[in-house]
C-alpha cells in the first residue's frame, strides 16, 4: 500500500478491524519510510453480470429503485425497502462469488418481496419472469394463495387478499 504522505510503496499493518457490518476491513497502517500512520478500508467488490455481458458493481440503491417501482401506490415503508435491499445483498454475497448473474439478484429479490407485499411481488414477478398471458398471473396467484393458506394463523401478520 502506497503511503499518501511520501508515496513510499512499503507500509505495515498496525491494526485491523471489521467495518460496515463485516463487509469491509479497516486497517491502520504505518509507513516504513516516513513513519506516518494512515487508514485504509478494504472492501470486496461484488459485481453483477447483466444479460448483455456487461459487468457493473452491485448497488443497494438500484435494488430499492426497482422494488419501489413495483411498490408504487402500495403501503410499503421506505425503511422496509432498505431492509429488503440489505437482505438481497447478504443473500447474493453468501453465494461466495465475486461476480453474480443479474438473474440471481432478481431471484434474491422475489422471496423477501413476496413477504413484504403480495401485490408488489406480482408486479415485480410479472416483469422479471416475463409473464406473457393471464394464465401466468393466475398460476402465480394460486401459488401465493397456497403459501398464505399454509402459514400458521397465530403469526399475527395480516396479508392482503390476493
TALINJO-V114710 format. One line per field, one symbol per residue. ss: DSSP state (2 for helix, 1 for strand, 0 for the rest). phi: phi as a letter, one per 20 degrees, with the letter a starting at -180 (. if undefined). burial: 1 if it has 9 or more other C-alpha atoms within 8 Angstrom, else 0. A space follows every 10 residues. Layout:
ss=???
phi=???
burial=???
This chain:
ss=0000000000 1111111110 0001111111 1000001111 1110001110 0000111002 2222222222 0000000222 2222222222 2220000011 1222222222 2222220222 2222222200 0002222222 2222222222 0022200000 00
phi=.fffedmfed bceebcbfcl lnebcedecc ffeenfdbdc cdcfedddef gfnfdbffcf ffffffffff egndedfgff ffffffffff fffffndfcc fgfffffffg fffgffbfff gfffffefel gdbffffgff fffffffffe fffefmeddf fd
burial=0010000101 1010010110 0011111111 1000000100 0000011111 0000000001 0011001101 1000010001 1101111110 1110000101 1101110111 0111001101 1111110000 1000011001 1001100000 0000000000 00
